[in-house]
Amino acid sequence: MKSFVANIIITVVVATVVTGWAPPTRRCPSTCTTTSTTLFMGRAAAVRAATKSKTDAKKAKTNAVFGKKILMAIKNGGSADPDVNTELREMIKQAKANSVPIDNINRNIKKATEQKVGDFSQSTFEAYGFGGASMIINVLSDNANRASADVKNAINKKDCKLAESGSVLFLYDRKTQVEVDAIIDEEELLEAAIEQGCDDYELIVTEGSDDDDDDEEGGAPHSIVLADPKEGNRMVEAVKSMGFEEPKFALKWISKAPVQCEDEDFEKNMLLIDALEDLEDVDSVEHNMSN
């Protein structure tokens, strides 16, 4: 019997090599989708590792920034009790919306009450990049001289130019930005906004894609609502009333006239932005590139 089976296998192999014939494959029913994917395991692993590393660094940066903001809110409000300190209460809401662990939040509140905390101050730098790009660099630091030197050094190293105060800011509007990782229905948002008394806002929706290689820039659907800062809290409540329990929200500088940079210029500008965001004292960097 074994000899008979072996002869059959040999016959099939010979037929395949000589004639190109192969045994028939089992077909999927009509409801089954078959995809063909070429696997590059080494590259895929490297991409995942790089993405995870970048994501972890971004999370650490976010946690550190909100840590400083919580300390500042406690100092400004004069209390570590969020029921009494409105600024602290709003900052805790923002921290939670940006996925800052509750342990980190409590640790920073405790830190502010148990030891002397440095005097943190906010400042803004303005810069020109390549291809008509401009940038606003938001700084939160307990050492203004160090922050200023680090920001200027990063700008100079990337062959960009520090702008005079106010020369870039007038090209931007200050807005409350509310974000959710889902598609917000325009009509539902209108109803919720009216209910909350908001009438000055803009909705930007990104449908997303099926590209799995870019987890960070997001193949996932994404919605941003830009509102007048005076109506910011009401807009956050409007979005929450639609079923989005913890939307991200923050004050942002939004360009009045976005520019489309050439690919080379865009890459150079992003190198500067990455370098600035890596600095300890830089809170965030906003720009006018639409790429």
Solvent accessible surface area in square Angstrom, and as a share of the most:
residue,aa,sasa,rsa
1,M,178,0.79
2,K,179,0.76
3,S,76,0.49
4,F,122,0.51
5,V,64,0.37
6,A,45,0.35
7,N,85,0.43
8,I,83,0.42
9,I,101,0.51
10,I,106,0.54
11,T,89,0.52
12,V,51,0.29
13,V,82,0.47
14,V,80,0.46
15,A,32,0.25
16,T,54,0.31
17,V,118,0.68
18,V,113,0.65
19,T,99,0.58
20,G,60,0.58
21,W,119,0.42
22,A,61,0.48
23,P,73,0.46
24,P,125,0.79
25,T,118,0.69
26,R,227,0.83
27,R,211,0.77
28,C,67,0.40
29,P,94,0.59
30,S,118,0.76
31,T,127,0.74
32,C,58,0.35
33,T,117,0.68
34,T,110,0.64
35,T,108,0.63
36,S,119,0.77
37,T,102,0.59
38,T,101,0.59
39,L,130,0.65
40,F,126,0.53
41,M,132,0.59
42,G,59,0.57
43,R,148,0.54
44,A,28,0.21
45,A,56,0.43
46,A,61,0.47
47,V,47,0.27
48,R,154,0.56
49,A,64,0.49
50,A,64,0.50
51,T,31,0.18
52,K,131,0.55
53,S,72,0.46
54,K,112,0.48
55,T,44,0.26
56,D,64,0.33
57,A,63,0.48
58,K,124,0.52
59,K,123,0.52
60,A,60,0.47
61,K,48,0.20
62,T,36,0.21
63,N,37,0.19
64,A,56,0.43
65,V,9,0.05
66,F,15,0.06
67,G,6,0.06
68,K,28,0.12
69,K,37,0.16
70,I,1,0.01
71,L,9,0.05
72,M,31,0.14
73,A,0,0.00
74,I,16,0.08
75,K,111,0.47
76,N,91,0.47
77,G,38,0.37
78,G,68,0.66
79,S,28,0.18
80,A,27,0.21
81,D,61,0.32
82,P,43,0.27
83,D,120,0.62
84,V,108,0.62
85,N,5,0.02
86,T,79,0.46
87,E,70,0.31
88,L,0,0.00
89,R,81,0.30
90,E,43,0.19
91,M,29,0.13
92,I,20,0.10
93,K,78,0.33
94,Q,32,0.14
95,A,0,0.00
96,K,95,0.40
97,A,6,0.05
98,N,34,0.18
99,S,89,0.58
100,V,8,0.05
101,P,62,0.39
102,I,89,0.45
103,D,90,0.47
104,N,30,0.15
105,I,1,0.01
106,N,79,0.41
107,R,141,0.52
108,N,27,0.14
109,I,30,0.15
110,K,119,0.51
111,K,86,0.37
112,A,21,0.16
113,T,85,0.49
114,E,118,0.53
115,Q,101,0.45
116,K,195,0.82
117,V,32,0.18
118,G,37,0.35
119,D,99,0.51
120,F,37,0.16
121,S,59,0.38
122,Q,116,0.52
123,S,52,0.34
124,T,60,0.35
125,F,34,0.14
126,E,7,0.03
127,A,0,0.00
128,Y,81,0.31
129,G,20,0.19
130,F,51,0.21
131,G,44,0.42
132,G,58,0.56
133,A,1,0.01
134,S,4,0.02
135,M,0,0.00
136,I,0,0.00
137,I,0,0.00
138,N,25,0.13
139,V,4,0.02
140,L,1,0.01
141,S,2,0.02
142,D,72,0.37
143,N,63,0.32
144,A,72,0.55
145,N,126,0.65
146,R,86,0.31
147,A,2,0.02
148,S,25,0.16
149,A,60,0.46
150,D,56,0.29
151,V,1,0.00
152,K,84,0.36
153,N,77,0.39
154,A,11,0.08
155,I,1,0.00
156,N,99,0.51
157,K,148,0.63
158,K,72,0.31
159,D,116,0.60
160,C,17,0.10
161,K,135,0.57
162,L,59,0.30
163,A,11,0.09
164,E,144,0.65
165,S,112,0.72
166,G,33,0.32
167,S,35,0.23
168,V,0,0.00
169,L,45,0.22
170,F,133,0.56
171,L,67,0.33
172,Y,7,0.03
173,D,58,0.30
174,R,92,0.34
175,K,47,0.20
176,T,10,0.06
177,Q,23,0.10
178,V,1,0.01
179,E,39,0.17
180,V,13,0.07
181,D,106,0.55
182,A,29,0.22
183,I,85,0.43
184,I,5,0.03
185,D,68,0.35
186,E,123,0.55
187,E,128,0.57
188,E,98,0.44
189,L,1,0.00
190,L,86,0.43
191,E,120,0.54
192,A,12,0.09
193,A,0,0.00
194,I,116,0.59
195,E,144,0.65
196,Q,59,0.26
197,G,40,0.39
198,C,3,0.02
199,D,124,0.64
200,D,67,0.34
201,Y,59,0.22
202,E,95,0.43
203,L,40,0.20
204,I,76,0.39
205,V,54,0.31
206,T,72,0.42
207,E,124,0.56
208,G,31,0.30
209,S,68,0.44
210,D,142,0.74
211,D,77,0.40
212,D,119,0.62
213,D,89,0.46
214,D,58,0.30
215,D,105,0.54
216,E,56,0.25
217,E,134,0.60
218,G,29,0.28
219,G,16,0.15
220,A,60,0.46
221,P,51,0.32
222,H,47,0.21
223,S,0,0.00
224,I,36,0.18
225,V,0,0.00
226,L,10,0.05
227,A,0,0.00
228,D,39,0.20
229,P,56,0.35
230,K,177,0.75
231,E,22,0.10
232,G,4,0.04
233,N,98,0.50
234,R,101,0.37
235,M,0,0.00
236,V,8,0.04
237,E,76,0.34
238,A,0,0.00
239,V,0,0.00
240,K,61,0.26
241,S,76,0.49
242,M,44,0.20
243,G,58,0.55
244,F,50,0.21
245,E,137,0.61
246,E,106,0.48
247,P,3,0.02
248,K,85,0.36
249,F,17,0.07
250,A,29,0.23
251,L,91,0.45
252,K,52,0.22
253,W,53,0.19
254,I,47,0.24
255,S,20,0.13
256,K,119,0.50
257,A,66,0.51
258,P,85,0.53
259,V,44,0.25
260,Q,136,0.60
261,C,7,0.04
262,E,128,0.58
263,D,113,0.59
264,E,118,0.53
265,D,32,0.16
266,F,47,0.19
267,E,102,0.46
268,K,75,0.32
269,N,0,0.00
270,M,57,0.25
271,L,102,0.51
272,L,0,0.00
273,I,6,0.03
274,D,61,0.32
275,A,29,0.22
276,L,0,0.00
277,E,68,0.31
278,D,122,0.63
279,L,38,0.19
280,E,130,0.58
281,D,6,0.03
282,V,1,0.00
283,D,31,0.16
284,S,30,0.19
285,V,14,0.08
286,E,17,0.07
287,H,63,0.28
288,N,12,0.06
289,M,13,0.06
290,S,63,0.41
291,N,71,0.36
